[in-house]
Amino acid sequence: MSGQLLTWLSVLAFLLGFIALVLEIFVVPGFGVAGMAGIILLAWGVLLLAVDFTQATAALVVALALTIVVFFLGLKFMSRLNLWQRLTLGTRLEKDEGYVAGQVDLVHLVDLTGVALTPLRPAGTVEIAGRRLDVVTSGEYIPAGAKVQVVRVEGSRVVVRRADYI
């Protein structure tokens, strides 16, 4: 293989590795195929450019060691200046402060009727037994003010239909 072709192949591998890592960070969530492919392509690009395999391996090991050192120094720096507390939310959402988790005890609402407060297309708000609830329909549109009946409850999901016979 010619030297110029090898140089372009290594540049291509390096660029594809960089693109794969960017995709992993911003597009594909998690540490998966794109991240591993990016790391492998970056390492392969460095190995192709190296004069000697041992020299390239040593450069990669030094780069990995420096990355680990910079990471731990960054953690220490962030903790000393309380930067982590500035970046994260430190308060908890408690019930006495108004936070209420999703309600899953809605099975008793099955077959009860109420009134649609907003148009249901297919999701919206209804009032059933004096409670405002977020509900969905089976796909049909129900205008505001129409009478609705609870068909089923799946966890915190309440499914209603139009109650025309009432």
C-alpha positions as CSV (number, residue, x, y, z in Angstrom):
1,M,0.0,0.0,0.0
2,S,1.4,3.4,-0.9
3,G,2.3,5.9,1.8
4,Q,-0.1,8.6,0.5
5,L,-3.0,6.1,0.4
6,L,-2.2,5.0,3.9
7,T,-2.2,8.6,5.1
8,W,-5.6,9.3,3.6
9,L,-6.9,6.0,5.0
10,S,-5.8,7.0,8.5
11,V,-7.3,10.4,8.2
12,L,-10.6,8.9,7.0
13,A,-10.5,6.4,9.9
14,F,-9.9,9.2,12.4
15,L,-12.6,11.4,10.9
16,L,-15.2,8.6,10.9
17,G,-14.2,7.7,14.5
18,F,-14.8,11.3,15.5
19,I,-18.1,11.5,13.7
20,A,-19.2,8.2,15.3
21,L,-18.4,9.6,18.8
22,V,-20.3,12.8,18.1
23,L,-23.3,10.7,16.9
24,E,-23.0,8.6,20.1
25,I,-23.0,11.8,22.3
26,F,-25.7,13.8,20.6
27,V,-27.9,11.4,18.5
28,V,-27.7,7.8,19.8
29,P,-28.2,7.5,23.5
30,G,-26.0,5.2,25.7
31,F,-22.6,3.7,25.2
32,G,-23.3,1.4,22.3
33,V,-22.2,0.5,18.8
34,A,-21.5,4.0,17.6
35,G,-19.3,4.8,20.6
36,M,-17.3,1.6,20.3
37,A,-16.9,2.0,16.6
38,G,-15.7,5.6,17.2
39,I,-13.1,4.5,19.7
40,I,-11.9,1.7,17.4
41,L,-11.7,3.9,14.4
42,L,-9.8,6.6,16.3
43,A,-7.3,4.1,17.6
44,W,-6.9,2.6,14.1
45,G,-6.3,6.0,12.6
46,V,-3.5,6.6,15.1
47,L,-2.0,3.2,14.5
48,L,-2.0,3.7,10.7
49,L,-0.2,7.0,11.0
50,A,2.5,5.7,13.4
51,V,5.9,4.7,12.1
52,D,6.1,1.8,14.5
53,F,3.4,-0.3,16.2
54,T,5.1,0.0,19.6
55,Q,5.4,3.8,19.2
56,A,1.7,4.0,18.4
57,T,0.7,1.8,21.3
58,A,2.8,3.9,23.7
59,A,1.2,7.1,22.4
60,L,-2.3,5.6,23.0
61,V,-1.4,4.5,26.5
62,V,0.1,7.9,27.3
63,A,-3.1,9.6,25.9
64,L,-5.3,7.3,28.0
65,A,-3.3,8.0,31.2
66,L,-3.4,11.7,30.6
67,T,-7.2,11.5,30.0
68,I,-7.6,9.7,33.4
69,V,-5.4,12.3,35.2
70,V,-7.2,15.3,33.6
71,F,-10.6,13.7,34.5
72,F,-9.7,13.3,38.2
73,L,-8.1,16.7,38.4
74,G,-11.3,18.1,36.8
75,L,-13.5,16.3,39.4
76,K,-11.3,17.7,42.2
77,F,-11.4,21.2,40.7
78,M,-15.2,21.1,40.3
79,S,-15.7,19.9,43.9
80,R,-13.4,22.5,45.4
81,L,-15.2,25.4,43.6
82,N,-18.6,23.9,44.1
83,L,-19.2,23.9,40.3
84,W,-21.1,20.6,40.5
85,Q,-23.7,22.2,42.8
86,R,-24.1,25.0,40.4
87,L,-24.8,22.6,37.5
88,T,-27.2,20.4,39.3
89,L,-30.5,20.8,41.0
90,G,-30.1,20.2,44.7
91,T,-33.7,20.5,45.9
92,R,-36.0,17.6,46.2
93,L,-39.7,17.6,45.3
94,E,-41.6,16.7,48.5
95,K,-45.3,16.1,48.9
96,D,-45.7,18.9,51.6
97,E,-44.3,21.4,49.0
98,G,-47.0,20.5,46.5
99,Y,-45.4,17.7,44.5
100,V,-47.7,14.8,43.9
101,A,-46.6,11.6,42.1
102,G,-48.7,9.9,39.5
103,Q,-51.9,8.4,40.9
104,V,-52.3,4.7,40.2
105,D,-55.4,4.0,42.4
106,L,-57.9,5.0,39.7
107,V,-59.5,1.6,39.1
108,H,-62.6,2.6,41.0
109,L,-63.4,5.2,38.2
110,V,-64.3,2.5,35.7
111,D,-67.9,2.9,34.4
112,L,-68.2,6.4,36.0
113,T,-69.3,9.3,33.9
114,G,-68.2,12.8,33.7
115,V,-67.8,15.9,31.5
116,A,-65.0,16.8,29.1
117,L,-63.5,20.1,30.2
118,T,-61.3,20.3,27.1
119,P,-61.6,18.8,23.6
120,L,-60.3,15.3,23.7
121,R,-58.2,14.8,20.5
122,P,-57.5,12.1,21.8
123,A,-56.0,13.4,25.0
124,G,-57.5,16.1,27.3
125,T,-59.0,16.9,30.7
126,V,-62.3,15.7,32.1
127,E,-64.1,16.0,35.4
128,I,-65.2,12.8,37.0
129,A,-66.6,12.5,40.5
130,G,-65.5,16.1,41.3
131,R,-61.9,15.3,40.2
132,R,-60.0,16.8,37.2
133,L,-58.2,14.0,35.3
134,D,-56.0,13.8,32.3
135,V,-57.5,11.1,30.0
136,V,-57.2,9.7,26.6
137,T,-59.8,8.3,24.2
138,S,-59.5,5.3,21.9
139,G,-58.7,7.6,19.1
140,E,-61.9,9.5,18.5
141,Y,-62.5,13.2,18.9
142,I,-64.8,14.3,21.8
143,P,-65.6,18.0,22.0
144,A,-65.5,20.0,25.3
145,G,-68.7,19.8,27.3
146,A,-69.6,16.3,26.1
147,K,-70.5,13.5,28.5
148,V,-67.8,10.8,28.8
149,Q,-67.6,7.4,30.5
150,V,-64.5,5.7,31.8
151,V,-63.9,2.5,29.8
152,R,-60.7,1.2,31.4
153,V,-57.8,2.2,33.6
154,E,-54.2,1.1,32.8
155,G,-52.0,2.2,35.6
156,S,-52.3,6.0,35.6
157,R,-53.8,6.0,32.1
158,V,-57.5,6.6,32.0
159,V,-59.3,5.7,28.8
160,V,-62.8,7.2,28.1
161,R,-65.4,7.2,25.4
162,R,-68.3,9.4,24.6
163,A,-71.4,8.6,26.6
164,D,-74.2,9.4,24.0
165,Y,-76.9,7.4,25.8
166,I,-76.8,9.6,28.9
